[in-house]
Amino acid sequence: MARVLVQIDFTPLTDDDEFVLGELTDELADSLREIGGAVERVGNPAVDPDAKGAAELMLGVVTVLTGTDPGYVQALVDVVLSFLQRHTGRRVHLRVGDIEMTIDRPTHAQTDELVRTARAAIERARL
């Protein structure tokens, strides 16, 4: 089965601190793990010269190695929409290959279009 790497990140709010962003990133990653696929928080190379090569996690960014099954793509979009409903005021960005989508409280018609666009992007980006 073909697999595709999808990057998902969300916008922070002005009063978010590292703890809140870390908790939200974990929540999003855990929700994505429930539907399957390999989910990881994205590492960012440390900029501290004393860190000796350690990596720190980027807050608000996860990657998912997905299948191309249409049901899975629908579930992925549903998880993202549920996250947005629980955390109003945020936007989520999905990147699949060279396609990038921003999601912010879509209507039902926009959600259907989002699923079609995500499905098409995943089909084009098959590994």
Backbone atoms as SQL, in Angstrom:
CREATE TABLE atoms (id INTEGER PRIMARY KEY, chain TEXT, resi INTEGER, resn TEXT, atom TEXT, x REAL, y REAL, z REAL);
INSERT INTO atoms VALUES
  (1, 'A', 1, 'MET', 'N', 0.839, -1.178, 0.000),
  (2, 'A', 1, 'MET', 'CA', 0.000, 0.000, 0.000),
  (3, 'A', 1, 'MET', 'C', 0.883, 1.241, 0.000),
  (4, 'A', 2, 'ALA', 'N', 0.530, 2.207, -0.820),
  (5, 'A', 2, 'ALA', 'CA', 1.286, 3.457, -0.904),
  (6, 'A', 2, 'ALA', 'C', 1.091, 4.266, 0.367),
  (7, 'A', 3, 'ARG', 'N', 2.145, 4.964, 0.771),
  (8, 'A', 3, 'ARG', 'CA', 2.111, 5.808, 1.963),
  (9, 'A', 3, 'ARG', 'C', 2.511, 7.219, 1.574),
  (10, 'A', 4, 'VAL', 'N', 1.927, 8.197, 2.242),
  (11, 'A', 4, 'VAL', 'CA', 2.190, 9.605, 1.949),
  (12, 'A', 4, 'VAL', 'C', 2.430, 10.342, 3.267),
  (13, 'A', 5, 'LEU', 'N', 3.428, 11.220, 3.266),
  (14, 'A', 5, 'LEU', 'CA', 3.726, 12.023, 4.448),
  (15, 'A', 5, 'LEU', 'C', 2.892, 13.306, 4.415),
  (16, 'A', 6, 'VAL', 'N', 2.135, 13.549, 5.488),
  (17, 'A', 6, 'VAL', 'CA', 1.305, 14.737, 5.626),
  (18, 'A', 6, 'VAL', 'C', 1.803, 15.490, 6.855),
  (19, 'A', 7, 'GLN', 'N', 2.055, 16.780, 6.701),
  (20, 'A', 7, 'GLN', 'CA', 2.434, 17.604, 7.842),
  (21, 'A', 7, 'GLN', 'C', 1.229, 18.426, 8.262),
  (22, 'A', 8, 'ILE', 'N', 0.958, 18.430, 9.560),
  (23, 'A', 8, 'ILE', 'CA', -0.174, 19.160, 10.112),
  (24, 'A', 8, 'ILE', 'C', 0.348, 20.075, 11.206),
  (25, 'A', 9, 'ASP', 'N', 0.021, 21.348, 11.121),
  (26, 'A', 9, 'ASP', 'CA', 0.386, 22.253, 12.207),
  (27, 'A', 9, 'ASP', 'C', -0.772, 23.197, 12.473),
  (28, 'A', 10, 'PHE', 'N', -0.781, 23.772, 13.666),
  (29, 'A', 10, 'PHE', 'CA', -1.846, 24.696, 14.039),
  (30, 'A', 10, 'PHE', 'C', -1.238, 26.010, 14.508),
  (31, 'A', 11, 'THR', 'N', -2.025, 27.075, 14.362),
  (32, 'A', 11, 'THR', 'CA', -1.553, 28.397, 14.761),
  (33, 'A', 11, 'THR', 'C', -1.686, 28.571, 16.271),
  (34, 'A', 12, 'PRO', 'N', -0.681, 29.146, 16.886),
  (35, 'A', 12, 'PRO', 'CA', -0.791, 29.449, 18.319),
  (36, 'A', 12, 'PRO', 'C', -1.613, 30.713, 18.535),
  (37, 'A', 13, 'LEU', 'N', -2.160, 30.831, 19.722),
  (38, 'A', 13, 'LEU', 'CA', -2.843, 32.055, 20.125),
  (39, 'A', 13, 'LEU', 'C', -1.850, 32.915, 20.893),
  (40, 'A', 14, 'THR', 'N', -2.136, 34.201, 21.014),
  (41, 'A', 14, 'THR', 'CA', -1.179, 35.125, 21.620),
  (42, 'A', 14, 'THR', 'C', -0.834, 34.785, 23.058),
  (43, 'A', 15, 'ASP', 'N', -1.754, 34.193, 23.803),
  (44, 'A', 15, 'ASP', 'CA', -1.465, 33.879, 25.209),
  (45, 'A', 15, 'ASP', 'C', -0.977, 32.448, 25.429),
  (46, 'A', 16, 'ASP', 'N', -0.699, 31.703, 24.374),
  (47, 'A', 16, 'ASP', 'CA', -0.182, 30.335, 24.500),
  (48, 'A', 16, 'ASP', 'C', 1.262, 30.359, 24.988),
  (49, 'A', 17, 'ASP', 'N', 1.579, 29.477, 25.913),
  (50, 'A', 17, 'ASP', 'CA', 2.969, 29.295, 26.308),
  (51, 'A', 17, 'ASP', 'C', 3.415, 27.915, 25.837),
  (52, 'A', 18, 'GLU', 'N', 4.668, 27.560, 26.098),
  (53, 'A', 18, 'GLU', 'CA', 5.199, 26.289, 25.622),
  (54, 'A', 18, 'GLU', 'C', 4.434, 25.101, 26.188),
  (55, 'A', 19, 'PHE', 'N', 3.998, 25.192, 27.441),
  (56, 'A', 19, 'PHE', 'CA', 3.257, 24.091, 28.042),
  (57, 'A', 19, 'PHE', 'C', 1.943, 23.857, 27.304),
  (58, 'A', 20, 'VAL', 'N', 1.184, 24.925, 27.065),
  (59, 'A', 20, 'VAL', 'CA', -0.101, 24.813, 26.366),
  (60, 'A', 20, 'VAL', 'C', 0.111, 24.266, 24.959),
  (61, 'A', 21, 'LEU', 'N', 1.083, 24.808, 24.243),
  (62, 'A', 21, 'LEU', 'CA', 1.344, 24.340, 22.880),
  (63, 'A', 21, 'LEU', 'C', 1.772, 22.876, 22.875),
  (64, 'A', 22, 'GLY', 'N', 2.574, 22.476, 23.849),
  (65, 'A', 22, 'GLY', 'CA', 2.985, 21.082, 23.947),
  (66, 'A', 22, 'GLY', 'C', 1.805, 20.161, 24.200),
  (67, 'A', 23, 'GLU', 'N', 0.910, 20.570, 25.105),
  (68, 'A', 23, 'GLU', 'CA', -0.285, 19.777, 25.406),
  (69, 'A', 23, 'GLU', 'C', -1.182, 19.659, 24.173),
  (70, 'A', 24, 'LEU', 'N', -1.383, 20.759, 23.457),
  (71, 'A', 24, 'LEU', 'CA', -2.224, 20.731, 22.255),
  (72, 'A', 24, 'LEU', 'C', -1.600, 19.877, 21.160),
  (73, 'A', 25, 'THR', 'N', -0.281, 19.949, 21.021),
  (74, 'A', 25, 'THR', 'CA', 0.406, 19.126, 20.028),
  (75, 'A', 25, 'THR', 'C', 0.235, 17.649, 20.366),
  (76, 'A', 26, 'ASP', 'N', 0.389, 17.301, 21.640),
  (77, 'A', 26, 'ASP', 'CA', 0.181, 15.916, 22.070),
  (78, 'A', 26, 'ASP', 'C', -1.255, 15.468, 21.821),
  (79, 'A', 27, 'GLU', 'N', -2.216, 16.353, 22.118),
  (80, 'A', 27, 'GLU', 'CA', -3.621, 16.017, 21.900),
  (81, 'A', 27, 'GLU', 'C', -3.893, 15.711, 20.427),
  (82, 'A', 28, 'LEU', 'N', -3.381, 16.571, 19.540),
  (83, 'A', 28, 'LEU', 'CA', -3.573, 16.358, 18.113),
  (84, 'A', 28, 'LEU', 'C', -2.908, 15.059, 17.667),
  (85, 'A', 29, 'ALA', 'N', -1.678, 14.820, 18.116),
  (86, 'A', 29, 'ALA', 'CA', -0.959, 13.597, 17.749),
  (87, 'A', 29, 'ALA', 'C', -1.703, 12.359, 18.247),
  (88, 'A', 30, 'ASP', 'N', -2.178, 12.386, 19.483),
  (89, 'A', 30, 'ASP', 'CA', -2.912, 11.239, 20.041),
  (90, 'A', 30, 'ASP', 'C', -4.199, 10.973, 19.264),
  (91, 'A', 31, 'SER', 'N', -4.920, 12.022, 18.896),
  (92, 'A', 31, 'SER', 'CA', -6.150, 11.854, 18.116),
  (93, 'A', 31, 'SER', 'C', -5.845, 11.242, 16.755),
  (94, 'A', 32, 'LEU', 'N', -4.753, 11.662, 16.141),
  (95, 'A', 32, 'LEU', 'CA', -4.369, 11.106, 14.842),
  (96, 'A', 32, 'LEU', 'C', -3.935, 9.652, 14.973),
  (97, 'A', 33, 'ARG', 'N', -3.264, 9.305, 16.073),
  (98, 'A', 33, 'ARG', 'CA', -2.851, 7.907, 16.291),
  (99, 'A', 33, 'ARG', 'C', -4.057, 6.984, 16.403),
  (100, 'A', 34, 'GLU', 'N', -5.153, 7.497, 16.938),
  (101, 'A', 34, 'GLU', 'CA', -6.362, 6.688, 17.089),
  (102, 'A', 34, 'GLU', 'C', -6.916, 6.209, 15.757),
  (103, 'A', 35, 'ILE', 'N', -6.672, 6.949, 14.684),
  (104, 'A', 35, 'ILE', 'CA', -7.192, 6.530, 13.375),
  (105, 'A', 35, 'ILE', 'C', -6.151, 5.752, 12.574),
  (106, 'A', 36, 'GLY', 'N', -4.951, 5.621, 13.111),
  (107, 'A', 36, 'GLY', 'CA', -3.914, 4.837, 12.443),
  (108, 'A', 36, 'GLY', 'C', -2.894, 5.703, 11.746),
  (109, 'A', 37, 'GLY', 'N', -1.926, 5.053, 11.157),
  (110, 'A', 37, 'GLY', 'CA', -0.832, 5.769, 10.521),
  (111, 'A', 37, 'GLY', 'C', 0.260, 6.054, 11.523),
  (112, 'A', 38, 'ALA', 'N', 1.441, 6.297, 11.042),
  (113, 'A', 38, 'ALA', 'CA', 2.579, 6.617, 11.894),
  (114, 'A', 38, 'ALA', 'C', 2.580, 8.119, 12.147),
  (115, 'A', 39, 'VAL', 'N', 2.416, 8.523, 13.401),
  (116, 'A', 39, 'VAL', 'CA', 2.314, 9.933, 13.774),
  (117, 'A', 39, 'VAL', 'C', 3.523, 10.297, 14.617),
  (118, 'A', 40, 'GLU', 'N', 4.158, 11.419, 14.279),
  (119, 'A', 40, 'GLU', 'CA', 5.310, 11.894, 15.039),
  (120, 'A', 40, 'GLU', 'C', 5.253, 13.398, 15.194),
  (121, 'A', 41, 'ARG', 'N', 5.729, 13.865, 16.343),
  (122, 'A', 41, 'ARG', 'CA', 5.948, 15.301, 16.499),
  (123, 'A', 41, 'ARG', 'C', 7.222, 15.634, 15.738),
  (124, 'A', 42, 'VAL', 'N', 7.251, 16.801, 15.139),
  (125, 'A', 42, 'VAL', 'CA', 8.392, 17.200, 14.318),
  (126, 'A', 42, 'VAL', 'C', 9.500, 17.741, 15.209),
  (127, 'A', 43, 'GLY', 'N', 10.723, 17.273, 14.982),
  (128, 'A', 43, 'GLY', 'CA', 11.876, 17.763, 15.728),
  (129, 'A', 43, 'GLY', 'C', 12.496, 18.953, 15.037),
  (130, 'A', 44, 'ASN', 'N', 13.019, 19.853, 15.828),
  (131, 'A', 44, 'ASN', 'CA', 13.683, 21.047, 15.317),
  (132, 'A', 44, 'ASN', 'C', 15.106, 21.025, 15.849),
  (133, 'A', 45, 'PRO', 'N', 16.111, 21.136, 14.999),
  (134, 'A', 45, 'PRO', 'CA', 17.477, 21.131, 15.515),
  (135, 'A', 45, 'PRO', 'C', 17.666, 22.211, 16.567),
  (136, 'A', 46, 'ALA', 'N', 18.305, 21.846, 17.645),
  (137, 'A', 46, 'ALA', 'CA', 18.532, 22.802, 18.735),
  (138, 'A', 46, 'ALA', 'C', 19.468, 23.911, 18.270),
  (139, 'A', 47, 'VAL', 'N', 19.195, 25.125, 18.708),
  (140, 'A', 47, 'VAL', 'CA', 20.043, 26.253, 18.336),
  (141, 'A', 47, 'VAL', 'C', 21.036, 26.581, 19.446),
  (142, 'A', 48, 'ASP', 'N', 20.884, 25.974, 20.608),
  (143, 'A', 48, 'ASP', 'CA', 21.784, 26.195, 21.725),
  (144, 'A', 48, 'ASP', 'C', 23.088, 25.445, 21.464),
  (145, 'A', 49, 'PRO', 'N', 24.232, 26.143, 21.382),
  (146, 'A', 49, 'PRO', 'CA', 25.492, 25.460, 21.095),
  (147, 'A', 49, 'PRO', 'C', 25.884, 24.454, 22.176),
  (148, 'A', 50, 'ASP', 'N', 25.366, 24.605, 23.385),
  (149, 'A', 50, 'ASP', 'CA', 25.671, 23.663, 24.471),
  (150, 'A', 50, 'ASP', 'C', 24.779, 22.427, 24.442),
  (151, 'A', 51, 'ALA', 'N', 23.838, 22.352, 23.489),
  (152, 'A', 51, 'ALA', 'CA', 22.891, 21.248, 23.450),
  (153, 'A', 51, 'ALA', 'C', 23.524, 19.965, 22.937),
  (154, 'A', 52, 'LYS', 'N', 24.696, 20.029, 22.327),
  (155, 'A', 52, 'LYS', 'CA', 25.443, 18.865, 21.861),
  (156, 'A', 52, 'LYS', 'C', 24.624, 17.955, 20.945),
  (157, 'A', 53, 'GLY', 'N', 23.969, 18.551, 19.951),
  (158, 'A', 53, 'GLY', 'CA', 23.278, 17.767, 18.927),
  (159, 'A', 53, 'GLY', 'C', 21.887, 17.309, 19.316),
  (160, 'A', 54, 'ALA', 'N', 21.405, 17.669, 20.483),
  (161, 'A', 54, 'ALA', 'CA', 20.062, 17.267, 20.879),
  (162, 'A', 54, 'ALA', 'C', 19.038, 17.992, 20.027),
  (163, 'A', 55, 'ALA', 'N', 17.901, 17.360, 19.831),
  (164, 'A', 55, 'ALA', 'CA', 16.825, 17.998, 19.070),
  (165, 'A', 55, 'ALA', 'C', 15.702, 18.357, 20.020),
  (166, 'A', 56, 'GLU', 'N', 15.108, 19.513, 19.800),
  (167, 'A', 56, 'GLU', 'CA', 13.940, 19.865, 20.594),
  (168, 'A', 56, 'GLU', 'C', 12.731, 19.774, 19.680),
  (169, 'A', 57, 'LEU', 'N', 11.579, 19.528, 20.267),
  (170, 'A', 57, 'LEU', 'CA', 10.374, 19.373, 19.476),
  (171, 'A', 57, 'LEU', 'C', 9.820, 20.725, 19.077),
  (172, 'A', 58, 'MET', 'N', 9.355, 20.799, 17.841),
  (173, 'A', 58, 'MET', 'CA', 8.655, 22.000, 17.411),
  (174, 'A', 58, 'MET', 'C', 7.246, 21.895, 17.967),
  (175, 'A', 59, 'LEU', 'N', 6.745, 22.943, 18.516),
  (176, 'A', 59, 'LEU', 'CA', 5.420, 22.921, 19.096),
  (177, 'A', 59, 'LEU', 'C', 4.380, 23.195, 18.021),
  (178, 'A', 60, 'GLY', 'N', 3.325, 22.401, 18.042),
  (179, 'A', 60, 'GLY', 'CA', 2.227, 22.611, 17.106),
  (180, 'A', 60, 'GLY', 'C', 2.401, 21.952, 15.765),
  (181, 'A', 61, 'VAL', 'N', 3.388, 21.060, 15.603),
  (182, 'A', 61, 'VAL', 'CA', 3.625, 20.435, 14.299),
  (183, 'A', 61, 'VAL', 'C', 3.749, 18.924, 14.464),
  (184, 'A', 62, 'VAL', 'N', 2.963, 18.193, 13.685),
  (185, 'A', 62, 'VAL', 'CA', 3.069, 16.735, 13.653),
  (186, 'A', 62, 'VAL', 'C', 3.098, 16.284, 12.201),
  (187, 'A', 63, 'THR', 'N', 3.654, 15.101, 11.983),
  (188, 'A', 63, 'THR', 'CA', 3.596, 14.490, 10.662),
  (189, 'A', 63, 'THR', 'C', 2.869, 13.157, 10.785),
  (190, 'A', 64, 'VAL', 'N', 2.212, 12.778, 9.704),
  (191, 'A', 64, 'VAL', 'CA', 1.476, 11.526, 9.651),
  (192, 'A', 64, 'VAL', 'C', 1.862, 10.828, 8.359),
  (193, 'A', 65, 'LEU', 'N', 2.286, 9.582, 8.481),
  (194, 'A', 65, 'LEU', 'CA', 2.520, 8.759, 7.299),
  (195, 'A', 65, 'LEU', 'C', 1.214, 8.028, 7.040),
  (196, 'A', 66, 'THR', 'N', 0.484, 8.475, 6.032),
  (197, 'A', 66, 'THR', 'CA', -0.882, 8.005, 5.811),
  (198, 'A', 66, 'THR', 'C', -0.963, 7.001, 4.680),
  (199, 'A', 67, 'GLY', 'N', -2.063, 6.279, 4.695),
  (200, 'A', 67, 'GLY', 'CA', -2.442, 5.483, 3.545),
  (201, 'A', 67, 'GLY', 'C', -3.248, 6.360, 2.606),
  (202, 'A', 68, 'THR', 'N', -3.571, 5.838, 1.455),
  (203, 'A', 68, 'THR', 'CA', -4.323, 6.618, 0.471),
  (204, 'A', 68, 'THR', 'C', -5.793, 6.225, 0.438),
  (205, 'A', 69, 'ASP', 'N', -6.217, 5.384, 1.362),
  (206, 'A', 69, 'ASP', 'CA', -7.607, 4.950, 1.427),
  (207, 'A', 69, 'ASP', 'C', -8.518, 6.159, 1.644),
  (208, 'A', 70, 'PRO', 'N', -9.568, 6.304, 0.835),
  (209, 'A', 70, 'PRO', 'CA', -10.469, 7.452, 0.979),
  (210, 'A', 70, 'PRO', 'C', -11.086, 7.560, 2.371),
  (211, 'A', 71, 'GLY', 'N', -11.380, 6.438, 3.010),
  (212, 'A', 71, 'GLY', 'CA', -11.924, 6.461, 4.361),
  (213, 'A', 71, 'GLY', 'C', -10.938, 7.033, 5.361),
  (214, 'A', 72, 'TYR', 'N', -9.653, 6.730, 5.169),
  (215, 'A', 72, 'TYR', 'CA', -8.635, 7.271, 6.066),
  (216, 'A', 72, 'TYR', 'C', -8.507, 8.780, 5.883),
  (217, 'A', 73, 'VAL', 'N', -8.528, 9.243, 4.648),
  (218, 'A', 73, 'VAL', 'CA', -8.425, 10.684, 4.384),
  (219, 'A', 73, 'VAL', 'C', -9.597, 11.409, 5.040),
  (220, 'A', 74, 'GLN', 'N', -10.803, 10.826, 4.934),
  (221, 'A', 74, 'GLN', 'CA', -11.972, 11.421, 5.582),
  (222, 'A', 74, 'GLN', 'C', -11.766, 11.466, 7.091),
  (223, 'A', 75, 'ALA', 'N', -11.240, 10.394, 7.684),
  (224, 'A', 75, 'ALA', 'CA', -11.002, 10.349, 9.132),
  (225, 'A', 75, 'ALA', 'C', -9.962, 11.386, 9.542),
  (226, 'A', 76, 'LEU', 'N', -8.923, 11.562, 8.735),
  (227, 'A', 76, 'LEU', 'CA', -7.889, 12.549, 9.021),
  (228, 'A', 76, 'LEU', 'C', -8.484, 13.951, 9.053),
  (229, 'A', 77, 'VAL', 'N', -9.290, 14.278, 8.068),
  (230, 'A', 77, 'VAL', 'CA', -9.941, 15.589, 8.022),
  (231, 'A', 77, 'VAL', 'C', -10.895, 15.742, 9.206),
  (232, 'A', 78, 'ASP', 'N', -11.619, 14.678, 9.547),
  (233, 'A', 78, 'ASP', 'CA', -12.536, 14.739, 10.690),
  (234, 'A', 78, 'ASP', 'C', -11.789, 15.024, 11.991),
  (235, 'A', 79, 'VAL', 'N', -10.610, 14.413, 12.182),
  (236, 'A', 79, 'VAL', 'CA', -9.806, 14.666, 13.384),
  (237, 'A', 79, 'VAL', 'C', -9.390, 16.131, 13.435),
  (238, 'A', 80, 'VAL', 'N', -8.951, 16.650, 12.307),
  (239, 'A', 80, 'VAL', 'CA', -8.523, 18.056, 12.260),
  (240, 'A', 80, 'VAL', 'C', -9.695, 18.985, 12.564),
  (241, 'A', 81, 'LEU', 'N', -10.856, 18.697, 11.988),
  (242, 'A', 81, 'LEU', 'CA', -12.026, 19.542, 12.238),
  (243, 'A', 81, 'LEU', 'C', -12.470, 19.462, 13.699),
  (244, 'A', 82, 'SER', 'N', -12.398, 18.287, 14.288),
  (245, 'A', 82, 'SER', 'CA', -12.742, 18.144, 15.711),
  (246, 'A', 82, 'SER', 'C', -11.782, 18.942, 16.578),
  (247, 'A', 83, 'PHE', 'N', -10.505, 18.912, 16.231),
  (248, 'A', 83, 'PHE', 'CA', -9.503, 19.696, 16.962),
  (249, 'A', 83, 'PHE', 'C', -9.851, 21.179, 16.897),
  (250, 'A', 84, 'LEU', 'N', -10.216, 21.654, 15.719),
  (251, 'A', 84, 'LEU', 'CA', -10.577, 23.067, 15.555),
  (252, 'A', 84, 'LEU', 'C', -11.840, 23.425, 16.339),
  (253, 'A', 85, 'GLN', 'N', -12.792, 22.511, 16.395),
  (254, 'A', 85, 'GLN', 'CA', -14.016, 22.782, 17.153),
  (255, 'A', 85, 'GLN', 'C', -13.732, 22.882, 18.645),
  (256, 'A', 86, 'ARG', 'N', -12.794, 22.076, 19.137),
  (257, 'A', 86, 'ARG', 'CA', -12.447, 22.109, 20.563),
  (258, 'A', 86, 'ARG', 'C', -11.589, 23.322, 20.908),
  (259, 'A', 87, 'HIS', 'N', -10.882, 23.855, 19.926),
  (260, 'A', 87, 'HIS', 'CA', -9.930, 24.945, 20.173),
  (261, 'A', 87, 'HIS', 'C', -10.192, 26.087, 19.200),
  (262, 'A', 88, 'THR', 'N', -11.246, 26.819, 19.461),
  (263, 'A', 88, 'THR', 'CA', -11.649, 27.903, 18.563),
  (264, 'A', 88, 'THR', 'C', -10.576, 28.992, 18.504),
  (265, 'A', 89, 'GLY', 'N', -10.549, 29.659, 17.377),
  (266, 'A', 89, 'GLY', 'CA', -9.593, 30.737, 17.165),
  (267, 'A', 89, 'GLY', 'C', -8.305, 30.275, 16.509),
  (268, 'A', 90, 'ARG', 'N', -8.168, 28.987, 16.305),
  (269, 'A', 90, 'ARG', 'CA', -6.951, 28.453, 15.681),
  (270, 'A', 90, 'ARG', 'C', -7.229, 28.074, 14.227),
  (271, 'A', 91, 'ARG', 'N', -6.172, 28.006, 13.484),
  (272, 'A', 91, 'ARG', 'CA', -6.211, 27.489, 12.112),
  (273, 'A', 91, 'ARG', 'C', -5.276, 26.301, 12.044),
  (274, 'A', 92, 'VAL', 'N', -5.589, 25.384, 11.158),
  (275, 'A', 92, 'VAL', 'CA', -4.729, 24.225, 10.936),
  (276, 'A', 92, 'VAL', 'C', -4.251, 24.276, 9.495),
  (277, 'A', 93, 'HIS', 'N', -2.966, 23.960, 9.319),
  (278, 'A', 93, 'HIS', 'CA', -2.368, 23.907, 7.985),
  (279, 'A', 93, 'HIS', 'C', -2.000, 22.459, 7.690),
  (280, 'A', 94, 'LEU', 'N', -2.415, 21.984, 6.524),
  (281, 'A', 94, 'LEU', 'CA', -2.053, 20.649, 6.058),
  (282, 'A', 94, 'LEU', 'C', -1.124, 20.801, 4.867),
  (283, 'A', 95, 'ARG', 'N', -0.037, 20.049, 4.875),
  (284, 'A', 95, 'ARG', 'CA', 0.879, 20.046, 3.739),
  (285, 'A', 95, 'ARG', 'C', 1.034, 18.611, 3.255),
  (286, 'A', 96, 'VAL', 'N', 0.733, 18.436, 1.973),
  (287, 'A', 96, 'VAL', 'CA', 0.900, 17.138, 1.328),
  (288, 'A', 96, 'VAL', 'C', 1.710, 17.409, 0.069),
  (289, 'A', 97, 'GLY', 'N', 2.971, 16.980, 0.067),
  (290, 'A', 97, 'GLY', 'CA', 3.826, 17.303, -1.069),
  (291, 'A', 97, 'GLY', 'C', 3.918, 18.803, -1.229),
  (292, 'A', 98, 'ASP', 'N', 3.593, 19.301, -2.427),
  (293, 'A', 98, 'ASP', 'CA', 3.659, 20.746, -2.671),
  (294, 'A', 98, 'ASP', 'C', 2.301, 21.437, -2.503),
  (295, 'A', 99, 'ILE', 'N', 1.313, 20.701, -2.013),
  (296, 'A', 99, 'ILE', 'CA', -0.022, 21.254, -1.788),
  (297, 'A', 99, 'ILE', 'C', -0.141, 21.648, -0.316),
  (298, 'A', 100, 'GLU', 'N', -0.610, 22.868, -0.067),
  (299, 'A', 100, 'GLU', 'CA', -0.819, 23.346, 1.295),
  (300, 'A', 100, 'GLU', 'C', -2.241, 23.865, 1.414),
  (301, 'A', 101, 'MET', 'N', -2.910, 23.462, 2.499),
  (302, 'A', 101, 'MET', 'CA', -4.284, 23.887, 2.744),
  (303, 'A', 101, 'MET', 'C', -4.371, 24.487, 4.142),
  (304, 'A', 102, 'THR', 'N', -5.134, 25.553, 4.275),
  (305, 'A', 102, 'THR', 'CA', -5.405, 26.151, 5.579),
  (306, 'A', 102, 'THR', 'C', -6.870, 25.916, 5.897),
  (307, 'A', 103, 'ILE', 'N', -7.130, 25.437, 7.112),
  (308, 'A', 103, 'ILE', 'CA', -8.491, 25.110, 7.524),
  (309, 'A', 103, 'ILE', 'C', -8.860, 25.998, 8.704),
  (310, 'A', 104, 'ASP', 'N', -10.019, 26.643, 8.578),
  (311, 'A', 104, 'ASP', 'CA', -10.505, 27.518, 9.642),
  (312, 'A', 104, 'ASP', 'C', -12.025, 27.528, 9.591),
  (313, 'A', 105, 'ARG', 'N', -12.674, 26.737, 10.395),
  (314, 'A', 105, 'ARG', 'CA', -14.129, 26.652, 10.487),
  (315, 'A', 105, 'ARG', 'C', -14.822, 26.566, 9.122),
  (316, 'A', 106, 'PRO', 'N', -14.575, 25.516, 8.364),
  (317, 'A', 106, 'PRO', 'CA', -15.200, 25.405, 7.043),
  (318, 'A', 106, 'PRO', 'C', -16.679, 25.040, 7.132),
  (319, 'A', 107, 'THR', 'N', -17.422, 25.423, 6.099),
  (320, 'A', 107, 'THR', 'CA', -18.814, 24.998, 5.971),
  (321, 'A', 107, 'THR', 'C', -18.819, 23.535, 5.532),
  (322, 'A', 108, 'HIS', 'N', -20.013, 22.929, 5.475),
  (323, 'A', 108, 'HIS', 'CA', -20.102, 21.535, 5.031),
  (324, 'A', 108, 'HIS', 'C', -19.598, 21.378, 3.600),
  (325, 'A', 109, 'ALA', 'N', -19.961, 22.319, 2.734),
  (326, 'A', 109, 'ALA', 'CA', -19.507, 22.252, 1.337),
  (327, 'A', 109, 'ALA', 'C', -17.986, 22.401, 1.264),
  (328, 'A', 110, 'GLN', 'N', -17.428, 23.311, 2.074),
  (329, 'A', 110, 'GLN', 'CA', -15.975, 23.487, 2.088),
  (330, 'A', 110, 'GLN', 'C', -15.283, 22.245, 2.652),
  (331, 'A', 111, 'THR', 'N', -15.910, 21.594, 3.628),
  (332, 'A', 111, 'THR', 'CA', -15.339, 20.369, 4.189),
  (333, 'A', 111, 'THR', 'C', -15.286, 19.285, 3.125),
  (334, 'A', 112, 'ASP', 'N', -16.356, 19.136, 2.356),
  (335, 'A', 112, 'ASP', 'CA', -16.362, 18.146, 1.271),
  (336, 'A', 112, 'ASP', 'C', -15.262, 18.454, 0.262),
  (337, 'A', 113, 'GLU', 'N', -15.098, 19.733, -0.076),
  (338, 'A', 113, 'GLU', 'CA', -14.042, 20.132, -1.010),
  (339, 'A', 113, 'GLU', 'C', -12.665, 19.877, -0.412),
  (340, 'A', 114, 'LEU', 'N', -12.516, 20.124, 0.879),
  (341, 'A', 114, 'LEU', 'CA', -11.257, 19.866, 1.562),
  (342, 'A', 114, 'LEU', 'C', -10.891, 18.388, 1.492),
  (343, 'A', 115, 'VAL', 'N', -11.856, 17.523, 1.728),
  (344, 'A', 115, 'VAL', 'CA', -11.601, 16.078, 1.651),
  (345, 'A', 115, 'VAL', 'C', -11.182, 15.702, 0.236),
  (346, 'A', 116, 'ARG', 'N', -11.879, 16.228, -0.762),
  (347, 'A', 116, 'ARG', 'CA', -11.510, 15.921, -2.160),
  (348, 'A', 116, 'ARG', 'C', -10.104, 16.434, -2.480),
  (349, 'A', 117, 'THR', 'N', -9.792, 17.638, -2.034),
  (350, 'A', 117, 'THR', 'CA', -8.468, 18.210, -2.293),
  (351, 'A', 117, 'THR', 'C', -7.385, 17.410, -1.584),
  (352, 'A', 118, 'ALA', 'N', -7.619, 17.070, -0.325),
  (353, 'A', 118, 'ALA', 'CA', -6.641, 16.271, 0.425),
  (354, 'A', 118, 'ALA', 'C', -6.438, 14.917, -0.218),
  (355, 'A', 119, 'ARG', 'N', -7.509, 14.277, -0.623),
  (356, 'A', 119, 'ARG', 'CA', -7.439, 12.967, -1.275),
  (357, 'A', 119, 'ARG', 'C', -6.634, 13.059, -2.572),
  (358, 'A', 120, 'ALA', 'N', -6.902, 14.084, -3.375),
  (359, 'A', 120, 'ALA', 'CA', -6.175, 14.269, -4.639),
  (360, 'A', 120, 'ALA', 'C', -4.691, 14.545, -4.372),
  (361, 'A', 121, 'ALA', 'N', -4.385, 15.362, -3.370),
  (362, 'A', 121, 'ALA', 'CA', -2.996, 15.662, -3.040),
  (363, 'A', 121, 'ALA', 'C', -2.260, 14.413, -2.568),
  (364, 'A', 122, 'ILE', 'N', -2.929, 13.608, -1.746),
  (365, 'A', 122, 'ILE', 'CA', -2.309, 12.377, -1.256),
  (366, 'A', 122, 'ILE', 'C', -2.092, 11.400, -2.408),
  (367, 'A', 123, 'GLU', 'N', -3.044, 11.307, -3.306),
  (368, 'A', 123, 'GLU', 'CA', -2.874, 10.431, -4.476),
  (369, 'A', 123, 'GLU', 'C', -1.669, 10.853, -5.315),
  (370, 'A', 124, 'ARG', 'N', -1.475, 12.185, -5.510),
  (371, 'A', 124, 'ARG', 'CA', -0.356, 12.692, -6.314),
  (372, 'A', 124, 'ARG', 'C', 0.978, 12.496, -5.605),
  (373, 'A', 125, 'ALA', 'N', 0.973, 12.522, -4.281),
  (374, 'A', 125, 'ALA', 'CA', 2.228, 12.488, -3.524),
  (375, 'A', 125, 'ALA', 'C', 2.611, 11.085, -3.069),
  (376, 'A', 126, 'ARG', 'N', 1.999, 10.071, -3.578),
  (377, 'A', 126, 'ARG', 'CA', 2.316, 8.696, -3.169),
  (378, 'A', 126, 'ARG', 'C', 3.827, 8.462, -3.200),
  (379, 'A', 127, 'LEU', 'N', 4.316, 7.786, -2.165),
  (380, 'A', 127, 'LEU', 'CA', 5.756, 7.457, -2.098),
  (381, 'A', 127, 'LEU', 'C', 6.057, 6.226, -2.911);
